[in-house]
């Protein structure tokens, strides 16, 4: 079975509490449960990880290169600032999908620049927490096409 890691950056642990007008009322644990249901129906394994600490995210990316088949990342605010996360993602040899709950291009100017996009196979943004399922669907297609 294929393994996909879903990484979440700073403040995403507060989903459902913060800026509900932007992010909705779903908690990160509810998002994880929805992702697990999707994964079990589609015959792959997901691991879900969240950290507010940049170095921990970098280490998770580095370690994933050995035992994962795909990576989905919602780096939160680190999307726009972290060269370290960018550089760690460059090492990955399997598909990467960048994910954002909100449309970063409808927000503050500083959010329009992503340091992750140029190392990702694709970007999903602006579809709320449903973006996680969209990212899993896209990752499934990437992985299915690798086997052809």
Protein Blocks (a to p, Z undefined) as FASTA:
>chain_A
ZZddddddehklmgokaokllnojadfklmmmmmmmmmmmnopacdddddfbfklmmmmm
mmmmmmpcbdcddekjmlmmmmklmmmmmmpccdcddddfbafklmcfklmpcfklmmcf
bdcehjajmlmmmmmmmmmmmmmmmmZZ
